[in-house]
Amino acid sequence: MNTPGVDDGVFEVWIDGHPALVKTDVFLRDVPPYDLAGDLAVHRMWGNHYHGGTNPTTVPLTLFMDNVVIAKSRIGCTEGL
């Protein structure tokens, strides 16, 4: 998450142990974490994949996504990194 009102949130995408996308200027919220019950948090993740362009594909495409993780720090396989 970002600091309330500041574009300092971090979004990272890693593929096979290597960073594929890193953004360090993400703005997700402008309210402080005032709720002591812990309700201000990421509660869901919605992942979409789009085949780009204006022409539809002429062949069937398949995409498999597995081992998707949302975490505050790196977890899982770290051997060889």
Backbone hydrogen bonds in HBPLUS format (Angstrom, degrees):
<---DONOR---> <-ACCEPTOR-->    atom                        ^
c    i                          cat <-CA-CA->   ^        H-A-AA   ^      H-
h    n   atom  resd res      DA  || num        DHA   H-A  angle D-A-AA Bond
n    s   type  num  typ     dist DA aas  dist angle  dist       angle   num
A0006-VAL N   A0003-THR O   2.88 MM   3  5.34 162.9  1.91 149.9 147.4     1
A0008-ASP N   A0006-VAL O   2.93 MM   2  5.61 134.9  2.14 104.3  91.1     2
A0009-GLY N   A0026-VAL O   2.83 MM  17  4.40 145.2  1.95 144.9 141.8     3
A0026-VAL N   A0009-GLY O   3.05 MM  17  4.40 162.5  2.09 129.9 125.0     4
A0011-PHE N   A0023-LYS O   2.88 MM  12  5.15 159.4  1.92 151.0 156.1     5
A0023-LYS N   A0011-PHE O   2.83 MM  12  5.15 160.8  1.87 154.3 160.3     6
A0013-VAL N   A0021-LEU O   2.79 MM   8  4.96 152.6  1.87 149.0 151.4     7
A0020-ALA N   A0013-VAL O   2.66 MM   7  5.45 167.1  1.68 153.7 157.8     8
A0021-LEU N   A0013-VAL O   3.17 MM   8  4.96 149.5  2.27 140.1 138.7     9
A0015-ILE N   A0018-HIS O   2.84 MM   3  5.37 160.4  1.88 157.7 154.8    10
A0018-HIS N   A0015-ILE O   3.07 MM   3  5.37 156.1  2.13 111.2 118.7    11
A0034-TYR N   A0032-PRO O   2.78 MM   2  5.40 135.4  1.98 106.5  92.7    12
A0038-GLY N   A0035-ASP O   3.10 MM   3  5.81 167.0  2.12 119.8 123.3    13
A0081-LEU N   A0078-THR O   3.17 MM   3  5.64 156.5  2.23 136.5 134.5    14
